[in-house]
Amino acid sequence: MISVIICSRDDQRFAGVEQLYANVLAGEKYELFRIPDATSMAEGYNRAIDASHADVLIFSHDDLEILNRDFVPRLQTHLERFDVVGVAGTTRLIRPAWIDAGPPYIYGQVAHPEASGELLLAVFAAPARAVAKIEALDGVFMAARRSVVEKIRFDAATFDTFHHYDLDFSFSAHLAGFRLAVACDIHILHQSPGKLDDAWYRSRGKFLMKYGDRLTTKAVRAFQYTLIRTPSRQSLAQLMEEVCPGETG
């Protein structure tokens, strides 16, 4: 059984993502929790965890699409080896933004729509279907075993907005000895690239207060990752499959 947990205040967005999970989880036993009035992502997720029953929990944004037709077997394969799985993250967390570590420490691939109508695929690195030894994950999509949430909860007291809940949860799981991975073969189209507003920077400060002495010491340096434009969802799905090889790392 799978529990899908979504914080969503937008009825239209939620209707779309509810149908998405009905499609990709067709034939599977699952429960879906909508938290429409979360005071923060951490608070909303914790509330749904308490109500959930499944051995596998998916924490999902309400504005994504999963492009894989075989999503469930891919996710199941990864959760046989790992405790927490995401679609983007880092093997070296150096600051309160996983991407700041840069290559060769960042992994995954995620697409976003552009104003032109084209789709922009960001490839951080996808050397294998799953990349192990991850320290922190992006929160657009995360899946975890129940054994993780029984020990590690989202820190709603510290992260009381909609930022850094994902780094806090995933980094805490890493520090507790759980096995994290980036699943490069789960293909996500995310409608929002996110923004660094004042609330994000305040949350950043809280993250540094909590974890500053446990972050990897490494200078931030300029870097680039691969960006590829493609015209349609069909071509995007094919491109993401071509980018990620068949092996498991």
FENNORFEN-V77553 format. One line per field, one symbol per residue. phi: phi as a letter, one per 20 degrees, with the letter a starting at -180 (. if undefined). psi: psi as a letter, one per 40 degrees, with the letter a starting at -180 (. if undefined). burial: b if it has 24 or more other C-alpha atoms within 12 Angstrom, else e. Layout:
phi = ???
psi = ???
burial = ???
//
This chain:
phi = .cddccebedffffgffffgffffdgndebccdddecfeaffffffffgfeecfecdddcfecccdeffdgfffffffffdcecccdbrcebedbfbgfffmfeddbobbdcfdffnfddeedfrbfbfcdemfebcfegbccbffgfffdddfeffedecdcmfffffffffffenfedbeefdeedddfcfnbeeffffffgffffffcgedeffaffcfbcceccebebffffgffffffefffde
psi = ihhhhhhhehdddddddddddddeeheihiihhhgefheiddddddddddeieiehhhhiiefiihehdfddddddddeddidhhaeiaiehhdifhdeediifeiiihhiiiideeihhhhhdhgeidhhafidiiiedhihiidddeddhihgdddgfafiedddddddddddeeihiihgeehhhhhdheiigadddddddddddddedeeihhhhhiiiiihhhiididddddddddddhieih.
burial = ebbbbbbbeeeeebeebbebbeebbeeeebbbbbbeebebbbbbbbbbbeebebbbbbbbbbbbbbbbbebbebbbebbebbbbbbbbbbbbbbbbbbbbbbbebbbbbbbbbeeeeebbbbbbbbbbbbbbbbbbbbbbbbbbbbbbbeebbbbbebbbbbbbbbbbbbbbbbbeebbbbbbbbbbbbbbeeeeeeeeeeebbebbbeebeeebeeeeeeeeebeebebeebeebbebbbebbeeeee
//
